[in-house]
Amino acid sequence: MPSGARSLRIDARRALIPVSLGVLAILHFVLGVPLWVVAGLAILVPLLYLASALYVRREAPRFEDTFNRLLQVSDVKGLTALYRSSRLLRLLAPDHWVLARLGIILTLRGQFREAEGVLEESWELAPKAYRLHLLGPMVRVKYELEAWGDLRALAEQWRQRSLFPGAANVYLAAALLEQPTPEATRARELLDEAEGSLAATERVLCASVRERLEALT
């Protein structure tokens, strides 16, 4: 999704009521539709709003289950197809939720710079309670872009807030080794702490960071 389209994207559910009221006003005052007809149509507005909320509540968990299953096996084609086929859900769901999923897909496709922009926009729009879910995706993008300062700050935050900080430890160790004065001692402690609690892809990263550590010491 181009950045211009993202910035112009409207939360359709929030816009439903004012847009609908505007349409009703045009029907009555401009087109001369009888007031009783307009009143009948007005009853549909809150019903449409409720229906959109119920649709998101029903479909979002289904989407999330499928998304996570495909993500576990890094099925980029499957994730892209799922995202593109969920047009109504993307239109009605909160922007930060939609952008977070798009950012993850772009990361898997190797479009790191665009993923960074999407995830940062999601962060700006998200409630504070949701931002914990964005730390992992943002950390991975910053690592790929070698944005070591941002990576260190985000990985520190992820480590402090996560119940399972193994992955955060590895990324933080990577950032510490790329500082002007590498912090090898703390990086080693973080890697040792992470051992045994990592997924397969994170174990590969941990081994790579440890090689970097050994080369510096």
C-alpha positions in Angstrom: 0.0 0.0 0.0 1.6 3.3 -1.0 2.3 5.8 1.8 -0.1 8.3 0.3 -2.9 5.7 0.3 -2.1 4.9 3.9 -2.2 8.5 5.1 -5.5 9.0 3.3 -7.1 5.7 4.5 -10.2 6.4 6.6 -11.5 4.2 9.4 -14.7 3.3 7.6 -16.6 2.3 10.7 -15.9 5.6 12.4 -16.8 7.5 9.2 -20.1 5.6 8.8 -22.3 7.8 10.9 -21.2 11.2 9.7 -21.1 10.1 6.1 -24.6 8.5 6.4 -26.0 11.6 8.0 -24.6 13.7 5.2 -26.2 11.5 2.6 -29.5 11.7 4.4 -29.3 15.5 4.5 -28.6 15.6 0.7 -31.6 13.3 0.0 -34.0 15.5 1.9 -32.7 19.1 1.3 -31.3 18.7 -2.2 -33.2 15.9 -3.8 -36.5 16.5 -2.0 -36.9 13.0 -0.6 -39.9 13.0 1.9 -38.9 13.3 5.5 -40.6 10.1 6.5 -38.4 8.2 4.0 -35.3 9.9 5.3 -36.4 9.0 8.9 -36.8 5.4 7.9 -33.3 5.3 6.3 -31.9 7.0 9.4 -32.9 4.0 11.5 -30.5 1.8 9.4 -27.4 3.9 10.3 -26.9 2.6 13.8 -27.8 -0.9 12.6 -25.1 -0.7 10.0 -22.6 0.5 12.5 -23.5 -2.3 14.9 -23.3 -4.8 12.0 -19.8 -3.7 11.0 -18.6 -4.0 14.6 -20.0 -7.5 14.9 -18.5 -8.5 11.6 -15.0 -7.4 12.7 -15.5 -9.2 16.1 -16.4 -12.4 14.3 -13.9 -12.3 11.4 -10.8 -10.8 13.0 -10.1 -13.9 15.2 -10.6 -16.2 12.2 -8.2 -14.1 10.1 -5.7 -14.0 13.0 -5.7 -17.8 13.4 -5.0 -18.3 9.7 -2.5 -15.5 9.6 -0.5 -17.0 12.6 -0.6 -20.5 11.1 0.8 -19.2 7.8 3.3 -17.0 9.6 4.8 -20.0 11.5 5.8 -21.6 8.3 6.8 -18.2 6.6 4.2 -18.8 3.8 4.6 -15.4 2.2 2.3 -16.3 -0.8 -0.4 -17.6 1.6 -0.2 -14.5 3.8 -0.3 -12.1 0.8 -3.4 -14.0 -0.6 -5.1 -13.9 2.8 -4.5 -10.2 3.2 -5.7 -9.3 -0.3 -8.8 -11.5 0.0 -9.9 -9.9 3.3 -11.0 -6.6 1.8 -14.1 -6.0 3.9 -12.3 -6.8 7.1 -9.4 -4.5 6.2 -11.9 -1.7 5.4 -13.8 -2.1 8.7 -11.0 -3.1 11.2 -8.9 -0.6 13.1 -6.1 0.9 11.0 -3.4 0.0 13.4 -4.4 -3.7 13.4 -4.5 -3.8 9.6 -1.2 -2.0 9.1 0.5 -4.3 11.6 -0.3 -7.3 9.5 0.7 -5.6 6.3 4.1 -4.6 8.0 4.7 -8.3 8.9 4.0 -9.4 5.3 6.3 -6.8 3.8 9.0 -7.8 6.2 8.8 -11.4 5.0 8.9 -10.2 1.4 12.1 -8.4 2.1 10.6 -5.0 1.7 12.1 -3.7 4.9 12.0 0.0 4.2 8.3 0.0 3.3 7.6 -2.4 6.3 9.3 0.1 8.6 7.1 2.9 7.4 3.9 0.8 7.8 4.8 -0.4 11.3 5.7 3.0 12.5 2.4 4.3 11.3 0.7 1.4 13.0 2.6 2.4 16.2 1.4 6.0 16.0 -2.2 4.9 15.6 -2.3 2.1 18.1 -3.5 2.3 21.7 -0.7 2.1 24.2 -1.8 -1.4 25.3 -1.5 -2.7 21.8 2.1 -1.4 21.2 3.6 -4.4 22.9 2.4 -6.6 19.9 4.3 -4.3 17.5 7.7 -4.4 19.3 8.7 -7.8 17.8 7.9 -6.9 14.2 9.6 -3.5 14.6 12.7 -4.9 16.1 13.1 -7.4 13.3 12.8 -4.6 10.7 15.3 -2.4 12.4 17.7 -5.3 12.6 17.4 -5.9 8.8 17.9 -2.2 8.2 20.9 -2.1 10.5 19.3 0.8 12.4 21.3 -0.1 15.6 20.2 2.9 17.7 16.5 2.3 17.1 17.1 -1.5 17.5 18.7 -1.1 20.9 15.9 1.2 22.2 13.1 -1.1 20.9 14.8 -4.3 22.0 15.3 -2.9 25.5 11.6 -2.0 25.7 10.5 -5.4 24.3 12.8 -7.2 26.8 11.3 -5.3 29.7 7.7 -5.8 28.7 7.8 -9.4 27.4 7.0 -12.5 29.5 9.4 -14.5 27.2 12.3 -12.2 26.4 14.6 -14.7 24.7 14.2 -13.2 21.2 14.5 -9.7 22.5 17.7 -10.6 24.3 19.2 -11.8 21.0 18.3 -8.7 19.1 19.5 -6.5 21.9 22.8 -8.4 22.0 23.1 -7.7 18.2 22.6 -4.0 18.7 25.1 -3.8 21.6 27.8 -5.4 19.4 27.3 -2.7 16.8 27.7 0.3 19.2 30.8 2.6 18.7 32.2 0.8 21.7 30.8 -2.8 21.6 29.3 -4.0 24.9 30.5 -7.6 24.6 30.1 -8.6 28.2 26.5 -7.7 28.4 25.8 -9.1 24.9 27.3 -12.5 26.0 25.1 -12.5 29.1 22.0 -11.8 27.0 22.8 -14.6 24.6 23.5 -17.0 27.4 20.1 -16.1 29.0 18.3 -16.6 25.7 19.7 -20.1 25.1 17.0 -22.8 25.3 14.0 -20.4 24.9 14.3 -19.6 21.1 12.3 -20.7 18.1 14.2 -22.2 15.2 14.7 -19.0 13.2 15.8 -17.2 16.4 18.4 -19.9 17.1 19.9 -19.2 13.7 20.1 -15.5 14.5 21.5 -16.3 18.0 24.3 -18.3 16.4 25.1 -15.5 14.0 25.2 -12.9 16.8 27.4 -15.2 18.9 29.9 -15.5 15.9 30.0 -11.8 15.7 30.7 -11.7 19.5 33.5 -14.2 19.3 35.1 -12.2 16.4 35.1 -9.1 18.5 36.6 -10.7 21.7 
